[in-house]
Amino acid sequence: MLPQFPYPVDMTIALAEGRRVARKRETRRALHDAALRLFIERGFQETTVADIARAAGVAPRTFFGYFPTKEAALYGPLEDLIELLESRLSANAVPPDALDTFREWVAEDVLSSGELEPFGSAAFRELATNSDGVAAYGLQYKDRVATALAQGLRAQWGYSAQDSMPEAAAGAVVTGLTSSMPVGTHLSGIDCTPPSSTELLANVDRALAFARAGIAAVRP
């Protein structure tokens, strides 16, 4: 007689896969949390991959199954958020309104998740100030957001590869976001107190209005 399963085989496989994905997500988050805590406590250079793995309860070789470098572990949540934006802007056969998609991403994913709150803390700013590698690694994400948004605008409006308007519009929008929420940077003489969600979204809305006006002004 065949063994009896509590669920159909397909559902059992799906449940097992769901548990595997959840465990991987938990391990990835544990590595990020450990990296952030140890970097702030000990310093970036003084913390090793082995230290991070030990604090997260995994073997050092497991670390590299999730992150290629210490910097990548530190910025893990930001990487996940930006991959989500890139996917949303490129996944549809019919290009979405790129600026609306960007705003939804900020409001529904970035702000609602609270994932970026640690990056606006005084402890993180001090960490970035004391480590050029941490600050430089953070700046790449600004470029990725701008590139994804520019590509979305280019697809939406049919701009040629030679037209720089998508990059100009995307640059204005991303500046509106990062100027009020600097990630991995130290701005001398500028108040880096993290804004409220309402204030940040208002800054983004002004930047989006500026970008829309610029696009409207130069389109035939």
C-alpha positions in Angstrom: 0.0 0.0 0.0 1.3 3.4 -0.9 2.2 5.8 1.9 -0.4 8.4 2.7 0.6 12.1 2.6 -1.3 14.8 4.4 -1.4 16.9 1.2 -1.3 16.0 -2.5 2.2 15.5 -3.8 2.3 18.8 -5.8 1.2 20.7 -2.7 3.7 18.9 -0.5 6.5 19.9 -2.9 5.2 23.5 -3.0 5.2 23.6 0.8 8.7 22.2 1.0 9.9 24.8 -1.5 8.2 27.6 0.4 10.0 26.5 3.6 13.3 26.4 1.8 12.8 29.9 0.4 11.8 31.2 3.9 14.9 29.6 5.5 17.2 31.2 2.8 15.5 34.6 3.4 16.0 34.2 7.2 19.7 33.3 6.7 20.2 36.2 4.4 18.6 38.6 6.8 20.6 37.2 9.8 23.9 37.8 7.9 22.9 41.4 7.1 21.9 42.1 10.7 25.1 40.6 12.0 27.2 42.6 9.5 25.5 45.9 10.4 25.8 45.3 14.1 29.5 44.2 14.0 30.6 46.9 11.7 29.1 49.5 14.0 30.5 47.9 17.1 34.0 47.0 15.8 34.5 48.9 12.6 34.3 47.7 9.0 38.0 46.8 8.5 38.2 45.0 11.9 35.2 42.7 11.2 35.9 39.6 9.1 33.5 37.4 7.1 34.1 34.7 9.7 33.0 37.1 12.4 29.8 37.8 10.5 29.0 34.2 9.8 29.7 33.2 13.4 27.3 35.9 14.7 24.6 34.7 12.2 25.1 31.1 13.3 26.3 29.8 10.0 29.6 28.5 8.5 31.9 31.1 6.7 31.5 29.2 3.4 27.7 29.7 3.8 28.3 33.5 3.8 29.5 33.4 0.2 26.4 31.5 -0.9 24.5 34.7 -0.1 26.9 37.6 -0.5 30.1 38.1 -2.5 31.6 40.7 -0.1 31.2 42.3 3.3 29.8 45.4 1.7 27.1 43.4 -0.1 26.0 41.9 3.2 25.7 45.3 4.7 23.6 46.6 1.8 21.5 43.5 1.4 18.1 45.0 2.0 18.8 47.9 -0.4 19.9 45.4 -3.0 16.6 43.6 -2.7 14.6 46.8 -3.0 16.4 48.0 -6.1 16.1 44.6 -7.8 12.3 44.9 -7.2 12.3 48.4 -8.9 14.4 47.1 -11.8 12.0 44.2 -12.2 8.9 46.4 -12.1 10.3 48.8 -14.7 11.4 46.1 -17.2 8.9 43.2 -16.7 5.9 44.4 -18.7 5.5 44.0 -22.4 3.7 47.4 -22.4 5.9 49.9 -20.7 4.3 51.3 -17.5 4.3 54.9 -16.5 7.9 54.9 -15.2 7.5 57.9 -12.9 4.3 56.5 -11.4 6.0 53.1 -10.9 8.9 54.8 -9.2 6.6 56.7 -6.8 4.7 53.5 -6.0 8.0 51.8 -5.3 9.1 54.6 -2.9 5.7 54.7 -1.1 4.8 51.0 -1.0 8.2 49.2 -0.8 10.9 51.6 0.5 8.9 53.6 3.1 6.4 51.0 4.1 9.0 48.3 4.7 11.2 50.5 6.8 14.2 48.7 5.3 16.2 51.8 4.8 15.8 53.3 8.3 19.2 51.9 9.6 21.0 53.5 6.7 19.8 56.9 7.8 21.0 56.5 11.4 23.9 58.5 12.9 25.8 55.2 13.5 25.6 54.2 9.9 26.7 57.7 8.7 29.7 57.4 11.0 30.4 54.0 9.6 30.3 55.4 6.0 32.4 58.4 7.0 35.1 56.2 8.4 35.2 53.7 5.5 35.6 54.8 1.9 34.6 51.3 0.8 31.3 51.4 2.6 30.5 54.9 1.2 31.6 54.0 -2.4 29.6 50.8 -2.4 26.5 52.6 -1.4 26.8 55.1 -4.2 26.4 52.4 -6.8 22.8 52.0 -5.8 22.0 55.6 -6.7 23.4 54.9 -10.2 21.3 51.7 -10.5 18.1 53.4 -9.6 18.8 56.2 -12.1 19.7 53.7 -14.8 16.5 51.7 -14.2 14.3 54.7 -14.3 16.0 56.1 -17.4 15.5 52.8 -19.2 11.9 52.8 -18.2 11.3 56.3 -19.5 13.1 55.4 -22.7 10.9 52.4 -23.3 7.8 54.3 -22.3 8.3 57.3 -24.6 10.4 55.7 -27.4 13.4 57.9 -26.9 16.4 57.1 -29.2 19.6 55.7 -27.7 21.2 59.1 -28.5 18.7 61.2 -26.6 19.8 62.0 -23.1 16.4 63.2 -21.8 15.6 60.0 -19.9 18.9 60.2 -18.0 18.3 63.9 -17.2 14.8 63.3 -16.0 15.9 60.2 -14.0 18.8 62.1 -12.5 16.5 64.8 -11.2 14.1 62.3 -9.6 16.9 60.3 -7.9 18.5 63.4 -6.6 15.2 64.4 -5.1 15.2 61.0 -3.3 18.8 60.7 -2.2 19.3 64.4 -1.2 16.7 63.9 1.6 17.8 60.3 2.4 21.5 60.0 1.8 22.7 56.4 1.9 26.3 55.6 2.6 27.4 59.3 2.3 28.4 62.0 4.6 27.4 65.5 3.5 29.5 68.1 5.3 27.5 71.1 6.5 24.1 69.6 5.6 21.5 68.4 8.1 21.4 64.6 7.6 18.6 64.0 10.1 16.4 61.4 8.3 13.1 63.1 7.2 9.7 61.7 8.0 8.0 59.5 5.4 5.7 62.3 4.6 8.5 64.7 4.0 10.5 62.3 1.9 7.5 61.5 -0.3 6.8 65.2 -0.7 10.4 65.7 -1.9 10.0 62.8 -4.4 6.7 64.3 -5.6 8.3 67.6 -6.3 11.1 65.9 -8.2 8.6 63.9 -10.2 6.7 67.0 -11.1 9.9 68.6 -12.2 10.8 65.6 -14.4 7.3 65.5 -15.9 7.5 69.2 -16.7 10.9 68.8 -18.3 9.8 65.9 -20.5 6.6 67.8 -21.6 8.7 70.9 -22.4 11.0 69.2 -24.9 8.9 66.5 -26.4 7.6 67.3 -30.0 
